Structures are given as structure tokens and as C-alpha cells.
Amino acid sequence: MREGTALAFAHGLSIHFRLIEPRPDMDVFMIAPKGPGHTVRSEYLRGGGVPCLVAVEQNPSGNALEIALSYASAIGGRPRRVIETSFREECETDLFGEQSVLCGGLPHSFSRLMRPWSKPATRRKWPISNACTR
């Protein structure tokens, strides 16, 4: 990449875990829409937008935040829908949400708690106490 170029990300993982190490002369920022691509697009088409997280990791030009906000605006993240954060915070909260809430821990815990009630011959008065002590 040319000297002085800006590098944009949509997720904090590559920078937070140092999978990509940009040169010091590059602006590095992130615009992370908080919704799936089809929702970002449909909201944009109807004149709305989804909330966006914006972060700056490197700012040698002094313009990285302004460029990031321009990108956020271009995809529908108007000023009321933009929250400034860091690559680390975006990455860790996103991974936690995906791994524990959407894809793993919370649904599994809920199914374990409901298991005693789903058995037809269960006569326990308080089955949740048994589910919590296993």
C-alpha cells in the first residue's frame, strides 16, 4: 500500500490480536455496523441505518476519525447512531456475544434448566433446583 494510505476494518479481531500489523504511517480505523449485511443494506435503502461502532487505532494524518465517520455516514450510521469505541472493546464484546449468547453458553444453559420440565413423568415440585446442582 502507498505511504499515507488509510486502512479500514469492519471488525476489531485482526488488529486486536495482531494478525495484521499496519505500518506506522497508515491511518487505521474501524467502522463496525451492529447488524448483518442484509439489514445494513435494507435500512440504508429505506433511508434509515443501523448503529455503528467507530474506532481509531493509528492516526498519523490526524484525520482518521473524520474518515471513519464519513464511512459510517455513507452506510447509514448517522451521528445519532455512531458510538466511539476501541478495537479491543469491539472485538471482545462481539466475540463474547457470539460465543456465549448466540451460539453457545446461554442457549445450552437454558436447555439444561428446562430439561426436567420436558420429561413427561417428572413429579418434582422444584426441578430447577436439581438442574442447578448438577
N, CA, C and O atoms as CSV, one atom per row, in Angstrom:
chain,resi,resn,atom,element,x,y,z
A,1,MET,N,N,0.836,-1.177,0.000
A,1,MET,CA,C,0.000,0.000,0.000
A,1,MET,C,C,0.880,1.239,0.000
A,1,MET,O,O,1.995,1.242,0.522
A,2,ARG,N,N,0.347,2.276,-0.595
A,2,ARG,CA,C,1.101,3.526,-0.672
A,2,ARG,C,C,1.289,4.165,0.700
A,2,ARG,O,O,0.478,3.966,1.605
A,3,GLU,N,N,2.335,4.913,0.841
A,3,GLU,CA,C,2.587,5.625,2.085
A,3,GLU,C,C,1.454,6.616,2.355
A,3,GLU,O,O,0.972,7.292,1.446
A,4,GLY,N,N,1.042,6.688,3.615
A,4,GLY,CA,C,-0.020,7.624,3.988
A,4,GLY,C,C,-1.425,7.121,3.709
A,4,GLY,O,O,-2.387,7.872,3.868
A,5,THR,N,N,-1.567,5.872,3.300
A,5,THR,CA,C,-2.876,5.314,2.991
A,5,THR,C,C,-3.623,4.966,4.274
A,5,THR,O,O,-3.006,4.685,5.301
A,6,ALA,N,N,-4.950,4.987,4.212
A,6,ALA,CA,C,-5.778,4.590,5.348
A,6,ALA,C,C,-6.221,3.141,5.163
A,6,ALA,O,O,-6.482,2.694,4.046
A,7,LEU,N,N,-6.300,2.422,6.271
A,7,LEU,CA,C,-6.714,1.029,6.269
A,7,LEU,C,C,-7.953,0.916,7.147
A,7,LEU,O,O,-7.909,1.239,8.335
A,8,ALA,N,N,-9.064,0.455,6.559
A,8,ALA,CA,C,-10.339,0.375,7.278
A,8,ALA,C,C,-10.690,-1.075,7.590
A,8,ALA,O,O,-10.394,-1.981,6.811
A,9,PHE,N,N,-11.323,-1.277,8.736
A,9,PHE,CA,C,-11.765,-2.606,9.172
A,9,PHE,C,C,-13.235,-2.543,9.555
A,9,PHE,O,O,-13.746,-1.481,9.909
A,10,ALA,N,N,-13.912,-3.685,9.484
A,10,ALA,CA,C,-15.298,-3.790,9.925
A,10,ALA,C,C,-15.410,-4.599,11.213
A,10,ALA,O,O,-16.511,-4.764,11.740
A,11,HIS,N,N,-14.302,-5.100,11.723
A,11,HIS,CA,C,-14.265,-5.885,12.964
A,11,HIS,C,C,-12.897,-5.663,13.599
A,11,HIS,O,O,-11.918,-5.420,12.893
A,12,GLY,N,N,-12.824,-5.745,14.912
A,12,GLY,CA,C,-11.580,-5.451,15.609
A,12,GLY,C,C,-10.603,-6.609,15.736
A,12,GLY,O,O,-9.485,-6.407,16.212
A,13,LEU,N,N,-10.983,-7.813,15.327
A,13,LEU,CA,C,-10.193,-9.009,15.575
A,13,LEU,C,C,-8.765,-8.929,15.029
A,13,LEU,O,O,-7.816,-9.198,15.766
A,14,SER,N,N,-8.594,-8.572,13.780
A,14,SER,CA,C,-7.266,-8.603,13.145
A,14,SER,C,C,-6.270,-7.660,13.793
A,14,SER,O,O,-5.080,-7.964,13.871
A,15,ILE,N,N,-6.749,-6.524,14.255
A,15,ILE,CA,C,-5.858,-5.563,14.909
A,15,ILE,C,C,-5.656,-5.935,16.371
A,15,ILE,O,O,-4.528,-5.923,16.866
A,16,HIS,N,N,-6.746,-6.267,17.069
A,16,HIS,CA,C,-6.641,-6.593,18.495
A,16,HIS,C,C,-5.711,-7.781,18.739
A,16,HIS,O,O,-4.909,-7.750,19.672
A,17,PHE,N,N,-5.803,-8.814,17.925
A,17,PHE,CA,C,-4.957,-9.996,18.107
A,17,PHE,C,C,-3.681,-9.949,17.264
A,17,PHE,O,O,-2.985,-10.955,17.133
A,18,ARG,N,N,-3.376,-8.783,16.696
A,18,ARG,CA,C,-2.139,-8.555,15.941
A,18,ARG,C,C,-1.950,-9.534,14.780
A,18,ARG,O,O,-0.831,-9.941,14.470
A,19,LEU,N,N,-3.076,-9.905,14.141
A,19,LEU,CA,C,-2.994,-10.748,12.944
A,19,LEU,C,C,-2.542,-9.917,11.746
A,19,LEU,O,O,-1.956,-10.438,10.797
A,20,ILE,N,N,-2.822,-8.627,11.806
A,20,ILE,CA,C,-2.354,-7.660,10.813
A,20,ILE,C,C,-1.647,-6.553,11.593
A,20,ILE,O,O,-2.189,-6.022,12.562
A,21,GLU,N,N,-0.444,-6.215,11.165
A,21,GLU,CA,C,0.313,-5.145,11.816
A,21,GLU,C,C,0.617,-4.062,10.791
A,21,GLU,O,O,1.612,-4.143,10.071
A,22,PRO,N,N,-0.247,-3.043,10.727
A,22,PRO,CA,C,-0.056,-1.975,9.740
A,22,PRO,C,C,1.201,-1.155,10.018
A,22,PRO,O,O,1.648,-1.028,11.158
A,23,ARG,N,N,1.750,-0.611,8.952
A,23,ARG,CA,C,2.905,0.281,9.114
A,23,ARG,C,C,2.492,1.520,9.916
A,23,ARG,O,O,1.318,1.890,9.923
A,24,PRO,N,N,3.439,2.153,10.580
A,24,PRO,CA,C,3.107,3.319,11.409
A,24,PRO,C,C,2.641,4.543,10.620
A,24,PRO,O,O,2.045,5.446,11.207
A,25,ASP,N,N,2.893,4.604,9.312
A,25,ASP,CA,C,2.485,5.771,8.529
A,25,ASP,C,C,1.026,5.695,8.068
A,25,ASP,O,O,0.553,6.614,7.400
A,26,MET,N,N,0.320,4.646,8.399
A,26,MET,CA,C,-1.042,4.435,7.912
A,26,MET,C,C,-2.080,4.770,8.984
A,26,MET,O,O,-1.918,4.420,10.153
A,27,ASP,N,N,-3.155,5.457,8.563
A,27,ASP,CA,C,-4.319,5.600,9.430
A,27,ASP,C,C,-5.000,4.239,9.507
A,27,ASP,O,O,-5.158,3.569,8.487
A,28,VAL,N,N,-5.402,3.826,10.699
A,28,VAL,CA,C,-6.092,2.546,10.880
A,28,VAL,C,C,-7.348,2.819,11.694
A,28,VAL,O,O,-7.279,3.289,12.830
A,29,PHE,N,N,-8.501,2.517,11.095
A,29,PHE,CA,C,-9.764,2.761,11.776
A,29,PHE,C,C,-10.748,1.644,11.473
A,29,PHE,O,O,-10.541,0.820,10.582
A,30,MET,N,N,-11.826,1.647,12.248
A,30,MET,CA,C,-12.838,0.609,12.110
A,30,MET,C,C,-14.217,1.252,12.090
A,30,MET,O,O,-14.496,2.193,12.833
A,31,ILE,N,N,-15.077,0.718,11.217
A,31,ILE,CA,C,-16.490,1.039,11.195
A,31,ILE,C,C,-17.201,-0.297,11.270
A,31,ILE,O,O,-17.192,-1.058,10.302
A,32,ALA,N,N,-17.819,-0.595,12.408
A,32,ALA,CA,C,-18.446,-1.896,12.616
A,32,ALA,C,C,-19.952,-1.722,12.770
A,32,ALA,O,O,-20.432,-1.393,13.855
A,33,PRO,N,N,-20.703,-1.942,11.685
A,33,PRO,CA,C,-22.160,-1.867,11.807
A,33,PRO,C,C,-22.656,-2.981,12.730
A,33,PRO,O,O,-22.177,-4.112,12.648
A,34,LYS,N,N,-23.600,-2.673,13.594
A,34,LYS,CA,C,-24.106,-3.655,14.547
A,34,LYS,C,C,-25.358,-4.331,13.987
A,34,LYS,O,O,-26.454,-4.220,14.536
A,35,GLY,N,N,-25.154,-5.015,12.904
A,35,GLY,CA,C,-26.231,-5.768,12.274
A,35,GLY,C,C,-25.684,-6.513,11.085
A,35,GLY,O,O,-24.615,-6.175,10.578
A,36,PRO,N,N,-26.410,-7.538,10.623
A,36,PRO,CA,C,-25.953,-8.284,9.446
A,36,PRO,C,C,-26.043,-7.428,8.178
A,36,PRO,O,O,-26.803,-6.461,8.116
A,37,GLY,N,N,-25.264,-7.799,7.190
A,37,GLY,CA,C,-25.177,-7.022,5.952
A,37,GLY,C,C,-26.516,-6.743,5.295
A,37,GLY,O,O,-26.750,-5.628,4.827
A,38,HIS,N,N,-27.401,-7.730,5.249
A,38,HIS,CA,C,-28.697,-7.518,4.592
A,38,HIS,C,C,-29.529,-6.471,5.336
A,38,HIS,O,O,-30.297,-5.740,4.711
A,39,THR,N,N,-29.387,-6.392,6.654
A,39,THR,CA,C,-30.104,-5.377,7.428
A,39,THR,C,C,-29.488,-4.000,7.212
A,39,THR,O,O,-30.208,-3.011,7.075
A,40,VAL,N,N,-28.171,-3.932,7.181
A,40,VAL,CA,C,-27.499,-2.653,6.904
A,40,VAL,C,C,-27.982,-2.111,5.563
A,40,VAL,O,O,-28.309,-0.930,5.442
A,41,ARG,N,N,-28.023,-2.985,4.557
A,41,ARG,CA,C,-28.442,-2.564,3.215
A,41,ARG,C,C,-29.917,-2.155,3.165
A,41,ARG,O,O,-30.251,-1.109,2.609
A,42,SER,N,N,-30.796,-2.973,3.743
A,42,SER,CA,C,-32.231,-2.657,3.677
A,42,SER,C,C,-32.558,-1.384,4.446
A,42,SER,O,O,-33.392,-0.593,4.005
A,43,GLU,N,N,-31.911,-1.176,5.591
A,43,GLU,CA,C,-32.133,0.060,6.347
A,43,GLU,C,C,-31.628,1.280,5.578
A,43,GLU,O,O,-32.261,2.335,5.584
A,44,TYR,N,N,-30.493,1.123,4.924
A,44,TYR,CA,C,-29.950,2.212,4.115
A,44,TYR,C,C,-30.915,2.568,2.980
A,44,TYR,O,O,-31.173,3.744,2.727
A,45,LEU,N,N,-31.443,1.551,2.303
A,45,LEU,CA,C,-32.347,1.787,1.170
A,45,LEU,C,C,-33.635,2.488,1.593
A,45,LEU,O,O,-34.207,3.241,0.805
A,46,ARG,N,N,-34.096,2.258,2.804
A,46,ARG,CA,C,-35.318,2.919,3.254
A,46,ARG,C,C,-35.032,4.266,3.935
A,46,ARG,O,O,-35.941,4.912,4.457
A,47,GLY,N,N,-33.748,4.680,3.921
A,47,GLY,CA,C,-33.382,5.983,4.473
A,47,GLY,C,C,-32.998,5.956,5.939
A,47,GLY,O,O,-32.815,7.005,6.557
A,48,GLY,N,N,-32.876,4.769,6.492
A,48,GLY,CA,C,-32.502,4.637,7.897
A,48,GLY,C,C,-31.053,4.224,8.023
A,48,GLY,O,O,-30.204,4.622,7.225
A,49,GLY,N,N,-30.788,3.439,9.014
A,49,GLY,CA,C,-29.442,2.941,9.240
A,49,GLY,C,C,-29.386,2.126,10.507
A,49,GLY,O,O,-30.321,2.148,11.308
A,50,VAL,N,N,-28.309,1.417,10.694
A,50,VAL,CA,C,-28.096,0.653,11.926
A,50,VAL,C,C,-26.993,1.345,12.725
A,50,VAL,O,O,-26.170,2.058,12.152
A,51,PRO,N,N,-26.972,1.141,14.037
A,51,PRO,CA,C,-25.889,1.723,14.826
A,51,PRO,C,C,-24.529,1.192,14.359
A,51,PRO,O,O,-24.416,0.036,13.953
A,52,CYS,N,N,-23.519,2.028,14.419
A,52,CYS,CA,C,-22.164,1.649,14.027
A,52,CYS,C,C,-21.201,1.981,15.168
A,52,CYS,O,O,-21.345,2.994,15.852
A,53,LEU,N,N,-20.227,1.108,15.351
A,53,LEU,CA,C,-19.124,1.395,16.256
A,53,LEU,C,C,-17.968,1.919,15.421
A,53,LEU,O,O,-17.695,1.407,14.335
A,54,VAL,N,N,-17.294,2.933,15.925
A,54,VAL,CA,C,-16.165,3.537,15.223
A,54,VAL,C,C,-14.978,3.561,16.180
A,54,VAL,O,O,-15.108,3.930,17.347
A,55,ALA,N,N,-13.814,3.159,15.659
A,55,ALA,CA,C,-12.602,3.174,16.475
A,55,ALA,C,C,-11.417,3.594,15.622
A,55,ALA,O,O,-11.395,3.362,14.413
A,56,VAL,N,N,-10.442,4.207,16.255
A,56,VAL,CA,C,-9.205,4.599,15.595
A,56,VAL,C,C,-8.049,3.952,16.344
A,56,VAL,O,O,-7.919,4.108,17.558
A,57,GLU,N,N,-7.218,3.229,15.617
A,57,GLU,CA,C,-6.047,2.573,16.216
A,57,GLU,C,C,-4.772,3.383,15.960
A,57,GLU,O,O,-3.927,3.523,16.845
A,58,GLN,N,N,-4.646,3.908,14.752
A,58,GLN,CA,C,-3.488,4.744,14.384
A,58,GLN,C,C,-4.014,5.962,13.644
A,58,GLN,O,O,-4.955,5.867,12.856
A,59,ASN,N,N,-3.389,7.119,13.910
A,59,ASN,CA,C,-3.877,8.359,13.329
A,59,ASN,C,C,-2.738,9.304,12.961
A,59,ASN,O,O,-2.722,10.444,13.426
A,60,PRO,N,N,-1.780,8.860,12.136
A,60,PRO,CA,C,-0.670,9.763,11.798
A,60,PRO,C,C,-1.098,10.985,10.991
A,60,PRO,O,O,-0.444,12.025,11.071
A,61,SER,N,N,-2.164,10.889,10.225
A,61,SER,CA,C,-2.609,12.032,9.424
A,61,SER,C,C,-3.389,13.043,10.244
A,61,SER,O,O,-3.507,14.206,9.860
A,62,GLY,N,N,-3.930,12.592,11.393
A,62,GLY,CA,C,-4.792,13.461,12.185
A,62,GLY,C,C,-6.226,13.476,11.679
A,62,GLY,O,O,-7.061,14.185,12.241
A,63,ASN,N,N,-6.536,12.714,10.634
A,63,ASN,CA,C,-7.874,12.711,10.035
A,63,ASN,C,C,-8.596,11.372,10.137
A,63,ASN,O,O,-9.670,11.215,9.556
A,64,ALA,N,N,-8.041,10.409,10.853
A,64,ALA,CA,C,-8.612,9.057,10.851
A,64,ALA,C,C,-10.047,9.030,11.368
A,64,ALA,O,O,-10.892,8.349,10.785
A,65,LEU,N,N,-10.342,9.748,12.441
A,65,LEU,CA,C,-11.701,9.736,12.976
A,65,LEU,C,C,-12.683,10.347,11.984
A,65,LEU,O,O,-13.784,9.827,11.800
A,66,GLU,N,N,-12.296,11.440,11.346
A,66,GLU,CA,C,-13.178,12.081,10.374
A,66,GLU,C,C,-13.446,11.157,9.187
A,66,GLU,O,O,-14.571,11.097,8.689
A,67,ILE,N,N,-12.421,10.437,8.732
A,67,ILE,CA,C,-12.603,9.481,7.626
A,67,ILE,C,C,-13.529,8.354,8.067
A,67,ILE,O,O,-14.424,7.958,7.320
A,68,ALA,N,N,-13.320,7.836,9.278
A,68,ALA,CA,C,-14.173,6.753,9.796
A,68,ALA,C,C,-15.625,7.213,9.899
A,68,ALA,O,O,-16.535,6.468,9.535
A,69,LEU,N,N,-15.849,8.419,10.387
A,69,LEU,CA,C,-17.209,8.935,10.488
A,69,LEU,C,C,-17.846,9.128,9.116
A,69,LEU,O,O,-19.056,8.964,8.965
A,70,SER,N,N,-17.048,9.471,8.129
A,70,SER,CA,C,-17.560,9.589,6.758
A,70,SER,C,C,-18.016,8.239,6.230
A,70,SER,O,O,-19.075,8.132,5.612
A,71,TYR,N,N,-17.211,7.203,6.475
A,71,TYR,CA,C,-17.600,5.849,6.074
A,71,TYR,C,C,-18.888,5.440,6.791
A,71,TYR,O,O,-19.802,4.903,6.165
A,72,ALA,N,N,-18.961,5.691,8.098
A,72,ALA,CA,C,-20.156,5.328,8.863
A,72,ALA,C,C,-21.391,6.031,8.300
A,72,ALA,O,O,-22.448,5.416,8.162
A,73,SER,N,N,-21.260,7.290,7.983
A,73,SER,CA,C,-22.376,8.037,7.399
A,73,SER,C,C,-22.778,7.469,6.037
A,73,SER,O,O,-23.964,7.401,5.715
A,74,ALA,N,N,-21.799,7.066,5.250
A,74,ALA,CA,C,-22.068,6.535,3.915
A,74,ALA,C,C,-22.871,5.233,3.946
A,74,ALA,O,O,-23.547,4.912,2.968
A,75,ILE,N,N,-22.811,4.476,5.050
A,75,ILE,CA,C,-23.589,3.237,5.133
A,75,ILE,C,C,-24.832,3.398,6.013
A,75,ILE,O,O,-25.487,2.413,6.354
A,76,GLY,N,N,-25.152,4.636,6.376
A,76,GLY,CA,C,-26.378,4.891,7.120
A,76,GLY,C,C,-26.204,5.109,8.603
A,76,GLY,O,O,-27.194,5.278,9.313
A,77,GLY,N,N,-24.991,5.110,9.091
A,77,GLY,CA,C,-24.753,5.348,10.517
A,77,GLY,C,C,-24.656,6.833,10.782
A,77,GLY,O,O,-23.559,7.359,10.969
A,78,ARG,N,N,-25.775,7.508,10.801
A,78,ARG,CA,C,-25.797,8.949,11.042
A,78,ARG,C,C,-25.250,9.255,12.441
A,78,ARG,O,O,-25.107,8.337,13.248
A,79,PRO,N,N,-24.944,10.504,12.743
A,79,PRO,CA,C,-24.307,10.833,14.027
A,79,PRO,C,C,-25.010,10.265,15.264
A,79,PRO,O,O,-24.339,9.872,16.219
A,80,ARG,N,N,-26.336,10.213,15.267
A,80,ARG,CA,C,-27.036,9.669,16.443
A,80,ARG,C,C,-26.843,8.162,16.571
A,80,ARG,O,O,-27.144,7.591,17.619
A,81,ARG,N,N,-26.348,7.514,15.524
A,81,ARG,CA,C,-26.206,6.059,15.545
A,81,ARG,C,C,-24.751,5.601,15.577
A,81,ARG,O,O,-24.477,4.428,15.325
A,82,VAL,N,N,-23.823,6.488,15.878
A,82,VAL,CA,C,-22.403,6.140,15.889
A,82,VAL,C,C,-21.867,6.225,17.314
A,82,VAL,O,O,-22.049,7.229,18.003
A,83,ILE,N,N,-21.200,5.149,17.743
A,83,ILE,CA,C,-20.620,5.090,19.087
A,83,ILE,C,C,-19.125,4.874,18.944
A,83,ILE,O,O,-18.686,3.954,18.254
A,84,GLU,N,N,-18.350,5.716,19.590
A,84,GLU,CA,C,-16.898,5.565,19.532
A,84,GLU,C,C,-16.450,4.517,20.552
A,84,GLU,O,O,-16.919,4.504,21.690
A,85,THR,N,N,-15.540,3.643,20.130
A,85,THR,CA,C,-15.059,2.552,20.969
A,85,THR,C,C,-13.593,2.295,20.635
A,85,THR,O,O,-12.922,3.160,20.072
A,86,SER,N,N,-13.100,1.118,20.977
A,86,SER,CA,C,-11.739,0.720,20.605
A,86,SER,C,C,-11.811,-0.622,19.880
A,86,SER,O,O,-12.818,-1.325,19.964
A,87,PHE,N,N,-10.760,-0.967,19.183
A,87,PHE,CA,C,-10.698,-2.267,18.512
A,87,PHE,C,C,-10.857,-3.391,19.542
A,87,PHE,O,O,-11.565,-4.369,19.301
A,88,ARG,N,N,-10.200,-3.245,20.673
A,88,ARG,CA,C,-10.255,-4.269,21.716
A,88,ARG,C,C,-11.681,-4.469,22.228
A,88,ARG,O,O,-12.176,-5.595,22.284
A,89,GLU,N,N,-12.340,-3.362,22.602
A,89,GLU,CA,C,-13.699,-3.465,23.138
A,89,GLU,C,C,-14.657,-4.063,22.124
A,89,GLU,O,O,-15.473,-4.915,22.475
A,90,GLU,N,N,-14.574,-3.631,20.872
A,90,GLU,CA,C,-15.472,-4.161,19.843
A,90,GLU,C,C,-15.238,-5.648,19.657
A,90,GLU,O,O,-16.190,-6.425,19.601
A,91,CYS,N,N,-13.988,-6.047,19.562
A,91,CYS,CA,C,-13.651,-7.452,19.330
A,91,CYS,C,C,-14.118,-8.336,20.484
A,91,CYS,O,O,-14.792,-9.341,20.257
A,92,GLU,N,N,-13.773,-7.977,21.703
A,92,GLU,CA,C,-14.090,-8.830,22.846
A,92,GLU,C,C,-15.587,-8.899,23.120
A,92,GLU,O,O,-16.100,-9.974,23.432
A,93,THR,N,N,-16.295,-7.787,23.013
A,93,THR,CA,C,-17.740,-7.840,23.248
A,93,THR,C,C,-18.448,-8.588,22.130
A,93,THR,O,O,-19.415,-9.306,22.385
A,94,ASP,N,N,-17.984,-8.433,20.900
A,94,ASP,CA,C,-18.599,-9.145,19.783
A,94,ASP,C,C,-18.372,-10.649,19.902
A,94,ASP,O,O,-19.306,-11.431,19.727
A,95,LEU,N,N,-17.144,-11.056,20.196
A,95,LEU,CA,C,-16.859,-12.486,20.353
A,95,LEU,C,C,-17.628,-13.071,21.530
A,95,LEU,O,O,-18.149,-14.182,21.433
A,96,PHE,N,N,-17.708,-12.343,22.640
A,96,PHE,CA,C,-18.465,-12.826,23.790
A,96,PHE,C,C,-19.932,-13.008,23.421
A,96,PHE,O,O,-20.539,-14.031,23.740
A,97,GLY,N,N,-20.494,-12.017,22.750
A,97,GLY,CA,C,-21.899,-12.110,22.346
A,97,GLY,C,C,-22.158,-13.272,21.414
A,97,GLY,O,O,-23.154,-13.981,21.560
A,98,GLU,N,N,-21.269,-13.472,20.457
A,98,GLU,CA,C,-21.454,-14.570,19.510
A,98,GLU,C,C,-21.272,-15.926,20.177
A,98,GLU,O,O,-22.085,-16.829,19.975
A,99,GLN,N,N,-20.221,-16.079,20.963
A,99,GLN,CA,C,-19.884,-17.382,21.518
A,99,GLN,C,C,-20.764,-17.770,22.704
A,99,GLN,O,O,-21.163,-18.930,22.814
A,100,SER,N,N,-21.069,-16.840,23.580
A,100,SER,CA,C,-21.798,-17.229,24.779
A,100,SER,C,C,-23.301,-17.016,24.663
A,100,SER,O,O,-24.079,-17.775,25.240
A,101,VAL,N,N,-23.714,-16.001,23.930
A,101,VAL,CA,C,-25.140,-15.708,23.864
A,101,VAL,C,C,-25.789,-16.342,22.641
A,101,VAL,O,O,-26.742,-17.110,22.775
A,102,LEU,N,N,-25.285,-16.030,21.456
A,102,LEU,CA,C,-25.937,-16.510,20.238
A,102,LEU,C,C,-25.687,-17.977,19.935
A,102,LEU,O,O,-26.609,-18.693,19.544
A,103,CYS,N,N,-24.464,-18.429,20.109
A,103,CYS,CA,C,-24.089,-19.755,19.601
A,103,CYS,C,C,-23.738,-20.774,20.667
A,103,CYS,O,O,-23.365,-21.896,20.324
A,104,GLY,N,N,-23.838,-20.444,21.924
A,104,GLY,CA,C,-23.312,-21.436,22.845
A,104,GLY,C,C,-23.890,-21.436,24.217
A,104,GLY,O,O,-24.915,-22.067,24.477
A,105,GLY,N,N,-23.237,-20.731,25.096
A,105,GLY,CA,C,-23.486,-20.865,26.518
A,105,GLY,C,C,-24.904,-20.609,26.965
A,105,GLY,O,O,-25.472,-21.435,27.680
A,106,LEU,N,N,-25.492,-19.515,26.578
A,106,LEU,CA,C,-26.826,-19.178,27.064
A,106,LEU,C,C,-27.885,-20.161,26.568
A,106,LEU,O,O,-28.666,-20.658,27.379
A,107,PRO,N,N,-27.944,-20.463,25.260
A,107,PRO,CA,C,-28.933,-21.461,24.828
A,107,PRO,C,C,-28.729,-22.821,25.505
A,107,PRO,O,O,-29.700,-23.487,25.864
A,108,HIS,N,N,-27.476,-23.229,25.675
A,108,HIS,CA,C,-27.201,-24.514,26.322
A,108,HIS,C,C,-27.668,-24.487,27.779
A,108,HIS,O,O,-28.293,-25.439,28.247
A,109,SER,N,N,-27.368,-23.408,28.490
A,109,SER,CA,C,-27.787,-23.300,29.886
A,109,SER,C,C,-29.301,-23.330,30.002
A,109,SER,O,O,-29.848,-23.987,30.888
A,110,PHE,N,N,-29.972,-22.627,29.118
A,110,PHE,CA,C,-31.431,-22.604,29.151
A,110,PHE,C,C,-31.991,-24.000,28.904
A,110,PHE,O,O,-32.918,-24.420,29.596
A,111,SER,N,N,-31.449,-24.721,27.937
A,111,SER,CA,C,-31.959,-26.064,27.656
A,111,SER,C,C,-31.708,-26.999,28.840
A,111,SER,O,O,-32.533,-27.867,29.128
A,112,ARG,N,N,-30.574,-26.828,29.529
A,112,ARG,CA,C,-30.304,-27.650,30.714
A,112,ARG,C,C,-31.303,-27.342,31.830
A,112,ARG,O,O,-31.760,-28.253,32.521
A,113,LEU,N,N,-31.636,-26.090,32.007
A,113,LEU,CA,C,-32.590,-25.718,33.045
A,113,LEU,C,C,-34.002,-26.220,32.727
A,113,LEU,O,O,-34.761,-26.548,33.638
A,114,MET,N,N,-34.350,-26.279,31.453
A,114,MET,CA,C,-35.695,-26.704,31.061
A,114,MET,C,C,-35.842,-28.217,30.964
A,114,MET,O,O,-36.966,-28.717,30.921
A,115,ARG,N,N,-34.755,-28.947,30.928
A,115,ARG,CA,C,-34.804,-30.398,30.743
A,115,ARG,C,C,-35.707,-31.108,31.756
A,115,ARG,O,O,-36.497,-31.959,31.349
A,116,PRO,N,N,-35.627,-30.800,33.055
A,116,PRO,CA,C,-36.502,-31.517,34.000
A,116,PRO,C,C,-37.992,-31.341,33.705
A,116,PRO,O,O,-38.775,-32.263,33.934
A,117,TRP,N,N,-38.389,-30.185,33.208
A,117,TRP,CA,C,-39.795,-29.955,32.909
A,117,TRP,C,C,-40.243,-30.647,31.629
A,117,TRP,O,O,-41.438,-30.863,31.428
A,118,SER,N,N,-39.314,-30.990,30.775
A,118,SER,CA,C,-39.688,-31.582,29.491
A,118,SER,C,C,-39.921,-33.089,29.575
A,118,SER,O,O,-40.417,-33.682,28.618
A,119,LYS,N,N,-39.577,-33.716,30.690
A,119,LYS,CA,C,-39.805,-35.152,30.861
A,119,LYS,C,C,-41.255,-35.360,31.307
A,119,LYS,O,O,-41.691,-34.761,32.290
A,120,PRO,N,N,-42.000,-36.202,30.595
A,120,PRO,CA,C,-43.425,-36.343,30.884
A,120,PRO,C,C,-43.747,-36.889,32.276
A,120,PRO,O,O,-44.767,-36.512,32.852
A,121,ALA,N,N,-42.922,-37.750,32.821
A,121,ALA,CA,C,-43.247,-38.370,34.109
A,121,ALA,C,C,-42.615,-37.643,35.294
A,121,ALA,O,O,-42.581,-38.185,36.399
A,122,THR,N,N,-42.124,-36.448,35.086
A,122,THR,CA,C,-41.461,-35.711,36.158
A,122,THR,C,C,-42.487,-35.262,37.191
A,122,THR,O,O,-43.483,-34.619,36.859
A,123,ARG,N,N,-42.225,-35.616,38.462
A,123,ARG,CA,C,-43.147,-35.227,39.537
A,123,ARG,C,C,-42.434,-34.332,40.553
A,123,ARG,O,O,-42.952,-34.110,41.647
A,124,ARG,N,N,-41.284,-33.831,40.214
A,124,ARG,CA,C,-40.560,-32.969,41.147
A,124,ARG,C,C,-41.302,-31.654,41.315
A,124,ARG,O,O,-41.830,-31.086,40.358
A,125,LYS,N,N,-41.329,-31.189,42.546
A,125,LYS,CA,C,-42.014,-29.920,42.802
A,125,LYS,C,C,-41.195,-28.739,42.286
A,125,LYS,O,O,-41.761,-27.809,41.712
A,126,TRP,N,N,-39.860,-28.756,42.481
A,126,TRP,CA,C,-38.989,-27.674,42.057
A,126,TRP,C,C,-37.839,-28.248,41.235
A,126,TRP,O,O,-36.721,-28.334,41.745
A,127,PRO,N,N,-38.067,-28.643,39.990
A,127,PRO,CA,C,-36.992,-29.268,39.206
A,127,PRO,C,C,-35.817,-28.350,38.930
A,127,PRO,O,O,-34.717,-28.834,38.666
A,128,ILE,N,N,-36.012,-27.052,38.982
A,128,ILE,CA,C,-34.896,-26.162,38.671
A,128,ILE,C,C,-33.780,-26.299,39.706
A,128,ILE,O,O,-32.607,-26.133,39.372
A,129,SER,N,N,-34.134,-26.603,40.973
A,129,SER,CA,C,-33.090,-26.764,41.976
A,129,SER,C,C,-32.197,-27.959,41.669
A,129,SER,O,O,-30.996,-27.914,41.936
A,130,ASN,N,N,-32.760,-29.020,41.116
A,130,ASN,CA,C,-31.952,-30.173,40.720
A,130,ASN,C,C,-31.075,-29.859,39.521
A,130,ASN,O,O,-29.932,-30.309,39.448
A,131,ALA,N,N,-31.610,-29.083,38.576
A,131,ALA,CA,C,-30.836,-28.753,37.375
A,131,ALA,C,C,-29.642,-27.874,37.728
A,131,ALA,O,O,-28.598,-27.972,37.084
A,132,CYS,N,N,-29.775,-27.025,38.729
A,132,CYS,CA,C,-28.693,-26.114,39.095
A,132,CYS,C,C,-27.602,-26.779,39.912
A,132,CYS,O,O,-26.493,-26.250,39.994
A,133,THR,N,N,-27.884,-27.918,40.515
A,133,THR,CA,C,-26.876,-28.543,41.365
A,133,THR,C,C,-26.094,-29.630,40.653
A,133,THR,O,O,-25.200,-30.229,41.250
A,134,ARG,N,N,-26.403,-29.900,39.401
A,134,ARG,CA,C,-25.669,-30.945,38.668
A,134,ARG,C,C,-24.343,-30.458,38.209
A,134,ARG,O,O,-23.595,-31.205,37.578
